[in-house]
């Protein structure tokens, strides 16, 4: 049986001592709350389902994020992007809370506030990081904590983007961007490579004579060779082939690409244009050049027609011209 001790005005401490388990102590504002907690803990022990939540009560979300970033994130292909999401979580008020105190309702409130300033897919990705963190805390770190992220309704996936970058917008953006983001922007439009693929590109993987870039690691886990257009070859030659990464530190380069393109696009009044828009534009241009579905998928790395379809937005006037021809 648990012991309930009065600890001054409005304070009751419940103490559980059970053979085979570490002593458990919790303080409550009422005797009824202390007794209810003790009954629940002892019942879990009787069913052999008890888990020690002490460490989860001592560990803040910020501490857990630091450990996750050190032990788990480096093993992922999207490590640079995940580091950005981890830093975003650490700026939120929930970061100072113990893991055991975070509930689904807390994350639902975060979701609703975040959706006012970020897209649905960004919210889904940031919530996925937290969900995996809680899973790792439970399975690998031995913390008796559930996964509140599973109790949160995800925002619906946005429809495929239909924003295109016109040749005029491309010209104006390139004129305002600074090196090396300018070169990365042009290469993205010519190759349909992802931001992370460009940021992590190494000179040893660039074969200008064959006009091919070899990508041993991609987002979907499948390596691929990306053909280089004459313009892409010209851009890379202009950068002067060296050693190491083409654009410097991958994580820094990726952030610079997104930040600078976003800032310049807003300054020019090009609503909806981000660095990621280049992948949609490049994929659509490949089809407009007459390449087949298999040829385009080979270049872009899409594994399913459904995903490829989300990145293709052909202009109705261009299709009308083909019908007339």
C-alpha positions in Angstrom: 0.0 0.0 0.0 1.1 3.5 -0.7 1.8 6.0 2.0 0.2 9.4 1.8 2.0 12.2 3.8 0.7 15.7 4.4 3.4 18.2 3.4 2.1 21.5 4.7 -1.0 23.4 3.5 -2.5 21.9 0.4 0.4 19.5 -0.2 0.1 15.7 -0.1 3.0 13.3 -1.0 2.3 9.8 -2.2 5.1 7.3 -1.7 5.1 3.8 -3.2 7.6 1.2 -2.0 7.3 -2.1 -3.8 9.8 -4.9 -4.0 11.5 -5.0 -7.4 10.7 -1.4 -8.2 12.4 1.8 -7.4 10.6 4.0 -4.8 8.1 6.4 -6.4 7.2 9.8 -4.9 4.8 12.4 -6.2 3.3 15.5 -4.6 -0.3 16.6 -5.2 -2.6 19.4 -4.1 -5.2 17.0 -2.7 -5.2 13.7 -0.9 -7.7 12.3 -3.4 -5.3 13.1 -6.3 -2.4 11.5 -4.5 -4.4 8.3 -3.7 -5.7 8.1 -7.3 -2.1 8.3 -8.7 -0.9 5.7 -6.2 -3.7 3.3 -7.1 -3.0 3.6 -10.9 0.8 3.1 -10.4 0.3 0.1 -8.1 -2.3 -1.4 -10.6 0.3 -1.1 -13.4 2.9 -2.9 -11.2 0.4 -5.7 -10.5 -0.2 -6.1 -14.2 3.6 -6.0 -14.9 2.9 -3.0 -17.2 4.5 -0.3 -15.0 7.1 1.9 -16.6 9.4 4.4 -14.8 8.4 7.9 -16.0 10.9 9.6 -13.7 13.4 10.3 -16.4 10.7 11.6 -18.7 9.7 14.0 -16.0 13.3 15.1 -15.5 14.1 15.5 -19.2 12.9 18.6 -21.0 12.0 18.5 -24.6 15.0 20.7 -25.4 17.3 18.2 -23.7 15.7 15.4 -25.6 16.0 17.3 -28.9 19.7 17.8 -28.3 20.2 14.1 -27.7 18.1 13.2 -30.7 20.1 15.6 -32.9 23.3 14.0 -31.7 22.4 10.3 -31.9 19.6 9.9 -34.4 19.5 12.8 -36.9 23.0 12.2 -38.3 21.9 8.7 -39.5 19.3 10.1 -41.8 19.6 11.2 -45.4 17.7 14.4 -44.7 19.9 15.3 -41.7 20.4 19.0 -42.6 16.7 19.6 -43.1 15.9 17.8 -39.8 18.4 20.0 -38.0 16.5 23.0 -39.1 13.2 21.6 -37.8 14.9 20.7 -34.5 16.1 24.3 -34.1 12.6 25.5 -34.8 11.2 23.2 -32.0 13.8 24.4 -29.5 12.5 28.0 -29.9 9.0 27.1 -28.9 7.8 27.3 -25.3 7.1 23.6 -25.2 10.9 23.0 -25.3 11.2 24.0 -21.6 8.6 21.4 -20.6 9.4 17.9 -19.4 8.6 15.2 -21.9 6.1 13.5 -19.5 4.1 16.7 -19.3 3.5 17.2 -23.0 0.0 16.1 -24.2 -1.7 15.8 -27.5 -3.7 18.9 -26.7 -0.5 20.9 -26.4 0.7 19.7 -29.8 -2.8 20.4 -31.3 -2.5 24.0 -30.0 1.0 24.2 -31.5 -0.3 22.9 -34.9 -3.1 25.5 -35.1 -0.7 28.4 -34.3 2.0 27.0 -36.7 -0.5 26.7 -39.6 -0.9 30.5 -39.5 2.7 31.1 -40.5 3.7 27.8 -42.2 2.4 25.4 -44.8 0.6 22.2 -44.0 3.5 20.1 -45.2 6.0 22.0 -43.0 3.7 21.3 -40.0 3.5 17.6 -40.9 7.3 17.3 -41.2 8.0 19.1 -38.0 5.4 17.0 -36.1 7.0 13.9 -37.6 10.3 14.8 -36.0 8.6 15.1 -32.6 6.7 11.8 -33.1 9.9 9.9 -33.8 11.7 11.5 -30.9 9.0 10.2 -28.5 9.2 6.8 -30.1 13.0 6.7 -29.7 12.7 8.0 -26.1 10.5 5.1 -25.2 12.1 2.3 -27.2 15.8 3.2 -27.2 16.2 5.4 -24.2 14.0 3.5 -21.8 11.8 6.4 -20.8 8.3 5.6 -19.7 6.6 8.0 -21.9 3.8 7.8 -24.5 3.7 9.5 -27.9 1.4 12.5 -27.7 2.1 13.3 -31.4 0.0 10.2 -32.4 -3.0 11.9 -30.7 -2.8 14.9 -33.0 -4.8 15.3 -36.2 -2.5 16.1 -39.1 -3.4 18.9 -41.4 -4.4 17.5 -44.9 -1.7 17.3 -47.5 -1.7 20.3 -49.8 -2.6 19.8 -53.4 0.3 19.6 -55.9 1.8 23.0 -56.6 0.7 24.8 -59.7 3.1 27.8 -59.4 5.4 28.0 -62.4 8.4 30.3 -62.9 8.3 32.2 -66.1 11.4 32.9 -68.2 11.1 36.5 -67.2 10.9 35.7 -63.5 13.8 33.4 -63.9 15.9 36.2 -65.5 14.9 38.7 -62.8 15.6 36.3 -60.0 19.0 35.3 -61.4 20.0 38.9 -61.7 19.3 39.6 -58.0 20.7 36.4 -56.5 24.3 36.2 -55.5 26.8 33.4 -56.0 26.6 30.5 -55.3 22.8 30.6 -54.8 22.5 32.0 -58.3 24.3 29.0 -59.8 22.3 26.5 -57.6 19.1 28.2 -58.8 20.0 27.8 -62.4 21.2 24.2 -61.9 17.9 23.4 -60.2 15.9 24.6 -63.1 18.1 22.7 -65.6 18.3 19.4 -63.7 15.2 19.2 -61.4 17.6 18.2 -58.5 16.3 18.7 -55.0 17.7 21.4 -52.8 19.4 18.8 -50.5 20.9 17.0 -53.5 22.4 20.3 -54.8 23.6 21.4 -51.4 25.3 18.0 -50.8 26.8 17.8 -54.3 30.5 16.9 -54.4 32.9 17.7 -57.2 34.0 14.1 -57.3 30.5 13.2 -58.5 30.4 15.7 -61.3 31.5 14.2 -64.7 31.5 17.1 -67.1 32.9 15.1 -70.0 30.0 12.7 -69.8 27.6 15.5 -68.8 26.4 13.6 -65.8 26.1 14.1 -62.1 26.1 11.0 -59.9 23.9 11.0 -56.8 24.8 8.0 -54.5 22.3 9.1 -51.9 18.9 10.6 -52.6 15.8 11.4 -50.6 14.1 8.1 -51.5 17.2 6.0 -51.0 17.8 5.2 -54.6 21.0 6.4 -56.3 20.6 8.0 -59.7 22.6 9.7 -62.5 21.3 13.1 -63.5 22.0 14.2 -67.1 23.4 17.8 -67.5 22.0 20.1 -70.2 24.5 22.3 -72.1 23.5 25.2 -69.9 24.1 23.2 -66.7 27.5 22.2 -67.9 28.3 25.8 -68.6 27.3 26.8 -65.1 29.5 24.2 -63.5 32.5 25.0 -65.7 32.1 28.6 -64.7 32.4 27.7 -61.1 35.8 26.2 -61.6 35.9 22.5 -60.7 37.6 22.0 -57.3 37.4 19.4 -54.5 34.9 18.8 -51.7 31.4 20.1 -51.8 30.4 22.3 -54.8 28.5 24.7 -52.6 30.3 24.4 -49.3 28.9 23.0 -46.1 25.6 21.2 -47.1 23.4 22.4 -44.2 24.5 26.0 -44.6 24.1 25.9 -48.3 20.6 24.5 -48.2 19.5 27.2 -45.8 21.1 29.9 -47.9 19.4 28.6 -51.0 15.9 28.8 -49.5 16.5 32.1 -47.6 17.9 34.0 -50.5 15.5 32.9 -53.1 12.6 33.5 -50.8 13.8 37.0 -49.9 14.5 38.0 -53.5 11.2 36.6 -54.7 9.3 38.6 -52.1 11.2 41.8 -53.0 10.4 41.3 -56.6 6.7 40.6 -55.9 6.8 37.0 -57.2 4.3 35.5 -54.8 4.5 31.8 -54.1 8.1 31.4 -55.5 10.5 29.4 -53.3 13.6 27.4 -54.1 11.4 24.3 -54.1 9.3 25.8 -56.9 12.3 25.2 -59.2 11.7 21.4 -59.0 8.1 21.8 -60.1 9.2 24.2 -62.9 12.1 22.0 -64.0 9.9 18.8 -64.1 7.3 20.6 -66.2 9.9 21.9 -68.6 11.2 18.4 -69.2 7.8 17.2 -70.4 7.5 20.3 -72.5 10.8 19.4 -74.2 9.1 16.2 -75.3 10.6 13.7 -72.9 8.6 10.6 -71.9 7.3 9.8 -68.5 10.0 7.2 -68.0 12.7 9.6 -69.1 11.5 12.4 -66.8 11.2 10.0 -63.8 14.7 8.8 -64.5 16.0 12.4 -64.3 13.9 13.5 -61.3 14.1 10.3 -59.3 10.3 10.0 -58.7 9.4 6.4 -58.0 5.6 6.6 -58.7 3.5 8.3 -61.3 1.3 9.8 -58.6 4.3 11.6 -57.0 5.6 12.7 -60.5 2.1 14.0 -61.3 2.3 16.4 -58.3 5.3 18.0 -59.8 4.0 18.5 -63.3 1.9 21.5 -64.4 1.7 21.9 -68.1 0.3 25.1 -69.4 -3.1 24.7 -71.1 -2.1 27.1 -73.9 0.9 25.0 -74.7 -1.3 21.9 -74.9 -3.7 23.8 -77.1 -0.8 24.7 -79.5 0.1 21.0 -79.7 -3.5 20.1 -80.6 -3.5 22.7 -83.3 -0.3 21.3 -84.7 
